[in-house]
Amino acid sequence: MNDLGDKGTTMTAKKYQSGVTLVELMVALAVGSFLMIGAVQVYNQSRQAFVINESIARVQETAQFAMDTVEADLRMASNWGMHSRGNAVEGRSLVGTPNPLALGSVPAGCGADWALDLGKPVEGDNNAYVLPCAATGGAQANSDTVTVRRATVAVAPLEAGRLQIQSTRIAAEVFDNGNVPPAFLPASSQTHNLMVNSYYVSANSTLIPGVPTLRRMSLGAGGAITDQEVAPGVENMQLQLGVDTNQDNTVDRYVNPGDPIFDPLDVAFIPGARVMTARVWMVVRSLTREVGIDDQTVYAPGDVNLGTPNDDFRRMQISKTILLRNSRT
């Protein structure tokens, strides 16, 4: 009886033990494959979206940094310490006399006019680079050059080998080597460093070869000129000046750097013209090529038409109008 009972139990257990059929296995594999394919597609799309967003963010970050750097200088142009009248600064460049006080710290590389032409706090070259000092990496074609002159707070009030400005509310004078002009009393005057910056676009970055970049030529101590790389990826920069021609405190027109209305020897010269704003354009591109990009946009910043790049770099064009706080006739 026991033997039969055990045998019956064993046969019953075998009857109820079973695996998946071939059809069920194939269905499971198909469903799993579809799920895997879907997961891979979602991953690839997410990764592609991340790469695109990161590239856009990098271009925007470069553009914002470059514009902020130029804007900070332009806003403070013509600030000479305690006043903003460039033509009231003794020792500035005059016609035929670029260094009237024969200051030894005036840089030779870019010329005395570059450092001491304080009557022109903002000037530039339209679609060209014509400064006597060479452009590092070669100047980018069809890009403007912007020069800004102003004073900045002196950390060490008297510094040997540096061009400085001593100013009061009504007058100022350039000096160097800590030789404060005797006519200025310490109680009623302040000492500031002379700051001159020229911004230009170089065709070739020293940090990332083959990439255009925004650079800055700066006046330093001892007449030294430093050429600093500001923002790799800036491909073009344009400047136009907003001018009040009839002294009603409103911008009447925008003109390019070097416009005849600023030249006293030109028939188009306007004696009372006052530069109130500066409008800056920049075209910024990615540092590396991107698969799937075909830039067919026509870029026309300022007065120049750059045409269509027709390549696989990501680009953006930005512009900003900047109020010159110390604007003068």
C-alpha positions as CSV (number, residue, x, y, z in Angstrom):
1,M,0.0,0.0,0.0
2,N,2.8,2.3,0.9
3,D,4.6,1.5,-2.3
4,L,1.6,2.2,-4.5
5,G,0.9,5.4,-2.6
6,D,4.4,6.7,-3.1
7,K,4.2,5.9,-6.8
8,G,1.0,7.7,-7.2
9,T,2.3,10.8,-5.5
10,T,5.4,10.8,-7.8
11,M,3.3,10.5,-11.0
12,T,1.0,13.3,-9.8
13,A,4.0,15.6,-9.1
14,K,5.5,14.9,-12.6
15,K,2.1,15.6,-14.2
16,Y,2.0,19.2,-12.8
17,Q,5.7,20.1,-13.4
18,S,6.1,22.1,-16.8
19,G,8.3,24.9,-18.3
20,V,7.5,27.6,-20.9
21,T,6.8,26.5,-24.4
22,L,8.8,27.7,-27.4
23,V,6.1,30.1,-28.5
24,E,6.0,31.7,-25.0
25,L,9.8,32.0,-25.1
26,M,9.8,33.7,-28.5
27,V,7.1,36.1,-27.3
28,A,9.1,37.0,-24.2
29,L,12.2,37.5,-26.2
30,A,10.3,39.8,-28.7
31,V,8.8,41.9,-25.9
32,G,12.2,42.2,-24.1
33,S,13.9,43.2,-27.4
34,F,11.3,45.9,-28.0
35,L,11.8,47.2,-24.5
36,M,15.6,47.2,-24.9
37,I,15.3,49.0,-28.3
38,G,13.0,51.6,-26.7
39,A,15.4,52.1,-23.8
40,V,18.4,52.5,-26.1
41,Q,16.5,55.0,-28.3
42,V,15.5,57.0,-25.2
43,Y,19.1,57.0,-24.0
44,N,20.5,58.1,-27.3
45,Q,17.9,60.9,-27.7
46,S,18.6,62.1,-24.1
47,R,22.3,62.0,-24.7
48,Q,21.9,63.9,-28.0
49,A,19.7,66.5,-26.3
50,F,22.3,66.9,-23.5
51,V,25.2,67.4,-26.0
52,I,23.1,70.0,-27.9
53,N,22.1,71.8,-24.8
54,E,25.7,71.8,-23.5
55,S,27.0,73.2,-26.8
56,I,24.3,75.9,-26.8
57,A,25.1,76.8,-23.2
58,R,28.9,77.0,-23.9
59,V,28.3,79.4,-26.9
60,Q,26.0,81.5,-24.8
61,E,28.4,81.6,-21.9
62,T,31.3,82.7,-24.2
63,A,29.1,85.4,-25.8
64,Q,27.9,86.7,-22.4
65,F,31.5,86.8,-21.0
66,A,32.9,88.5,-24.0
67,M,30.1,91.1,-24.1
68,D,30.3,91.8,-20.3
69,T,34.1,92.3,-20.5
70,V,33.8,94.9,-23.3
71,E,30.7,96.5,-21.7
72,A,32.5,97.2,-18.4
73,D,35.2,99.2,-20.2
74,L,32.8,101.1,-22.4
75,R,30.5,102.2,-19.6
76,M,33.5,103.8,-17.8
77,A,35.1,105.4,-20.8
78,S,36.2,109.0,-20.2
79,N,36.3,108.6,-16.5
80,W,39.5,110.5,-15.5
81,G,39.1,110.3,-11.7
82,M,37.3,113.2,-10.3
83,H,36.0,114.5,-13.7
84,S,35.2,113.3,-17.2
85,R,36.6,116.0,-19.4
86,G,39.3,114.4,-21.5
87,N,40.3,117.7,-23.1
88,A,41.0,119.1,-19.6
89,V,43.7,116.6,-19.0
90,E,47.2,118.1,-19.4
91,G,49.8,115.9,-21.0
92,R,47.3,114.3,-23.5
93,S,48.3,113.9,-27.1
94,L,47.9,117.0,-29.2
95,V,48.0,117.3,-33.0
96,G,51.7,117.0,-34.0
97,T,52.7,116.4,-30.3
98,P,51.8,112.9,-29.2
99,N,53.8,113.1,-25.9
100,P,53.9,116.8,-24.9
101,L,55.3,116.1,-21.4
102,A,58.0,113.7,-22.7
103,L,56.9,111.0,-20.2
104,G,59.2,108.0,-20.2
105,S,56.6,105.4,-19.5
106,V,54.7,105.9,-22.7
107,P,54.7,102.6,-24.6
108,A,56.6,102.6,-27.8
109,G,54.9,99.5,-29.3
110,C,51.5,101.0,-30.0
111,G,52.6,104.7,-30.2
112,A,52.1,107.6,-27.8
113,D,48.8,108.5,-29.4
114,W,47.4,105.1,-28.4
115,A,48.1,105.7,-24.8
116,L,47.6,109.5,-24.5
117,D,44.9,110.5,-26.9
118,L,42.6,111.1,-24.0
119,G,40.4,113.5,-26.0
120,K,39.1,110.3,-27.7
121,P,38.0,108.0,-24.9
122,V,36.3,105.6,-27.3
123,E,37.5,105.1,-30.9
124,G,37.9,102.2,-33.3
125,D,38.8,101.0,-36.7
126,N,36.0,100.0,-39.0
127,N,36.4,96.4,-40.3
128,A,40.2,96.6,-39.9
129,Y,43.1,96.4,-37.5
130,V,45.5,99.3,-38.0
131,L,47.3,99.6,-34.6
132,P,51.1,99.9,-34.9
133,C,51.5,96.9,-32.5
134,A,51.0,93.6,-34.2
135,A,47.9,91.5,-33.6
136,T,48.7,88.1,-32.0
137,G,47.6,85.3,-34.3
138,G,46.7,87.8,-37.1
139,A,43.7,90.1,-37.1
140,Q,40.4,88.6,-38.2
141,A,39.2,90.0,-41.5
142,N,36.1,92.3,-41.5
143,S,36.1,92.8,-37.7
144,D,36.2,96.1,-35.9
145,T,38.8,97.2,-33.4
146,V,37.7,99.1,-30.3
147,T,40.0,101.2,-28.0
148,V,38.8,102.5,-24.7
149,R,40.6,105.0,-22.5
150,R,39.8,105.8,-18.9
151,A,41.2,106.0,-15.4
152,T,40.9,103.4,-12.7
153,V,41.5,103.4,-8.9
154,A,45.2,103.1,-8.1
155,V,45.9,100.3,-5.6
156,A,49.3,101.7,-4.9
157,P,48.7,105.5,-5.3
158,L,52.3,106.2,-6.5
159,E,53.9,103.6,-8.7
160,A,57.2,103.8,-10.5
161,G,57.0,103.1,-14.2
162,R,53.3,103.5,-14.6
163,L,51.3,106.2,-16.3
164,Q,48.9,107.8,-13.8
165,I,46.5,110.7,-13.6
166,Q,46.2,113.3,-10.8
167,S,42.8,114.9,-11.0
168,T,40.6,117.5,-9.2
169,R,37.0,118.5,-10.0
170,I,38.1,120.8,-12.8
171,A,41.6,119.7,-14.0
172,A,43.9,116.7,-14.4
173,E,47.4,115.8,-15.5
174,V,49.2,112.7,-16.7
175,F,52.4,111.8,-14.9
176,D,54.6,108.8,-14.3
177,N,57.2,107.3,-11.9
178,G,55.3,108.7,-8.9
179,N,56.1,112.3,-9.8
180,V,52.8,114.0,-8.8
181,P,52.4,117.3,-10.5
182,P,53.2,120.0,-7.9
183,A,50.1,122.1,-8.8
184,F,47.8,119.4,-7.3
185,L,47.3,119.4,-3.6
186,P,46.8,116.0,-2.0
187,A,43.8,117.2,0.0
188,S,41.8,118.2,-3.1
189,S,43.1,115.7,-5.7
190,Q,43.2,112.0,-6.4
191,T,45.6,109.6,-8.0
192,H,44.4,107.1,-10.6
193,N,46.0,104.7,-13.0
194,L,45.6,105.4,-16.7
195,M,43.9,102.4,-18.4
196,V,43.9,101.8,-22.1
197,N,42.4,98.7,-23.7
198,S,42.1,97.8,-27.3
199,Y,39.8,94.9,-28.2
200,Y,40.2,93.0,-31.4
201,V,39.4,89.6,-32.9
202,S,42.4,87.4,-33.7
203,A,42.1,84.8,-36.4
204,N,43.9,82.1,-34.3
205,S,43.8,81.4,-30.6
206,T,46.9,80.6,-28.7
207,L,44.9,78.5,-26.3
208,I,42.9,76.5,-28.9
209,P,44.8,76.7,-32.2
210,G,42.5,77.1,-35.2
211,V,39.8,78.9,-33.3
212,P,39.2,82.7,-33.6
213,T,39.3,84.6,-30.4
214,L,38.6,88.0,-28.7
215,R,41.9,89.6,-27.5
216,R,42.7,92.7,-25.5
217,M,45.8,94.9,-25.8
218,S,46.3,96.6,-22.4
219,L,48.6,99.3,-21.1
220,G,50.7,98.1,-18.2
221,A,53.4,99.3,-15.8
222,G,56.6,100.6,-17.3
223,G,55.1,101.2,-20.7
224,A,54.6,97.5,-21.1
225,I,51.7,96.3,-23.4
226,T,50.1,93.0,-22.5
227,D,48.1,91.1,-25.2
228,Q,45.6,88.9,-23.4
229,E,43.2,86.3,-24.8
230,V,39.7,87.1,-23.5
231,A,37.3,84.6,-25.1
232,P,38.1,81.9,-27.6
233,G,35.2,81.4,-30.1
234,V,34.4,85.1,-30.8
235,E,34.5,85.2,-34.6
236,N,33.5,88.8,-35.3
237,M,33.0,92.1,-33.4
238,Q,31.3,95.3,-34.7
239,L,30.9,98.7,-33.1
240,Q,28.7,101.7,-33.9
241,L,28.5,104.9,-31.8
242,G,25.2,106.6,-31.0
243,V,25.7,110.3,-31.5
244,D,23.7,113.3,-30.3
245,T,24.3,115.9,-33.1
246,N,22.0,118.7,-31.9
247,Q,22.7,118.6,-28.1
248,D,19.2,117.5,-27.1
249,N,20.4,114.5,-25.1
250,T,19.0,111.9,-27.5
251,V,20.8,109.7,-30.0
252,D,20.2,111.1,-33.5
253,R,22.2,108.6,-35.5
254,Y,24.6,105.6,-35.2
255,V,27.9,105.9,-37.1
256,N,30.8,103.6,-37.6
257,P,34.2,104.2,-36.0
258,G,36.2,106.9,-37.9
259,D,33.1,108.6,-39.3
260,P,33.8,112.0,-40.8
261,I,31.7,113.8,-38.2
262,F,34.5,113.3,-35.7
263,D,37.2,114.7,-37.9
264,P,37.7,118.5,-37.6
265,L,39.4,118.5,-41.0
266,D,36.5,117.0,-42.8
267,V,33.6,119.0,-44.2
268,A,31.2,116.6,-42.5
269,F,32.6,117.4,-39.0
270,I,30.0,118.3,-36.4
271,P,31.6,120.3,-33.6
272,G,28.9,119.7,-31.0
273,A,28.6,115.9,-31.7
274,R,28.3,113.9,-28.5
275,V,28.8,110.2,-28.3
276,M,26.2,108.9,-25.9
277,T,26.0,105.1,-26.5
278,A,27.9,102.3,-28.1
279,R,26.2,99.4,-29.9
280,V,28.3,96.3,-30.0
281,W,27.7,93.1,-32.1
282,M,29.5,89.8,-31.7
283,V,29.3,86.5,-33.7
284,V,30.4,83.6,-31.5
285,R,30.9,80.0,-32.6
286,S,31.5,76.7,-30.9
287,L,35.0,75.5,-30.4
288,T,34.5,72.1,-32.1
289,R,32.4,70.8,-35.0
290,E,29.1,69.2,-34.4
291,V,27.6,66.2,-36.3
292,G,24.3,67.2,-37.9
293,I,25.0,71.0,-37.9
294,D,24.8,72.8,-41.3
295,D,24.9,76.5,-40.6
296,Q,23.1,78.3,-43.5
297,T,22.4,81.5,-41.5
298,V,23.4,84.8,-43.1
299,Y,25.2,86.8,-40.4
300,A,25.2,90.6,-40.9
301,P,26.4,92.3,-37.6
302,G,26.7,96.1,-37.8
303,D,27.7,97.3,-41.2
304,V,29.3,94.1,-42.5
305,N,27.7,91.1,-44.2
306,L,29.6,87.9,-43.4
307,G,27.5,85.7,-45.6
308,T,26.7,82.1,-44.9
309,P,29.3,80.0,-43.1
310,N,28.0,76.7,-44.6
311,D,29.9,74.6,-42.1
312,D,29.2,72.4,-39.0
313,F,30.0,74.9,-36.2
314,R,27.2,76.2,-34.0
315,R,27.0,80.0,-33.9
316,M,25.0,82.8,-32.4
317,Q,24.9,86.5,-33.0
318,I,24.3,88.9,-30.0
319,S,24.1,92.7,-29.8
320,K,23.9,95.2,-27.0
321,T,23.5,99.0,-26.7
322,I,25.7,100.4,-23.9
323,L,25.2,103.8,-22.3
324,L,28.5,105.7,-21.9
325,R,28.2,107.2,-18.4
326,N,30.8,109.9,-18.9
327,S,29.9,110.9,-22.5
328,R,31.1,114.3,-23.6
329,T,31.0,116.5,-26.6
